[in-house]
Amino acid sequence: MSVSGTSSGSGARAAGMIIFAIGIALMLLVFVLAAMTFSQLPQLIGGGTAAPQGIVSVLTVAAVRGGLLLVMAYVSSLLASKGLELYAVSKGGK
C-alpha cells in the first residue's frame, strides 16, 4: 500500500498542466510562424529573378523553413504529451 502526499500529487498535476500549456502555446506559435513564413513565399517567388539559381535559392529557403517548422512542431507536441503523461501519472492513471 503506497501513501502519497496530496501536496506532491497536486504539485505534479500542476506541473503537468503547466508543461502541457507550454507545449500547446509553442504549437500555436509554430502554426503562426508557418502561416507568416508561407504567406511571404509568393512574394519571394514573384520578386526573384527568372534565373534557375533564383528558383533554387527560393526552394532551398522554403525547404529549410519547412524543416525547422516540422522540428519545432514535433518538439512542442512531444512537450505537450509529456505534460499530459505527468498529469495522468500524478492523478493515479496508467
Secondary structure as the mmCIF struct_conf table of DSSP 4:
data_model
#
loop_
_struct_conf.conf_type_id
_struct_conf.id
_struct_conf.beg_label_comp_id
_struct_conf.beg_label_asym_id
_struct_conf.beg_label_seq_id
_struct_conf.end_label_comp_id
_struct_conf.end_label_asym_id
_struct_conf.end_label_seq_id
HELX_RH_AL_P HELX_RH_AL_P1 THR A 6 GLY A 47
BEND BEND1 GLY A 48 GLY A 48
BEND BEND2 ALA A 50 ALA A 51
HELX_RH_AL_P HELX_RH_AL_P2 PRO A 52 LYS A 91
TURN_TY1_P TURN_TY1_P1 GLY A 92 GLY A 92
#
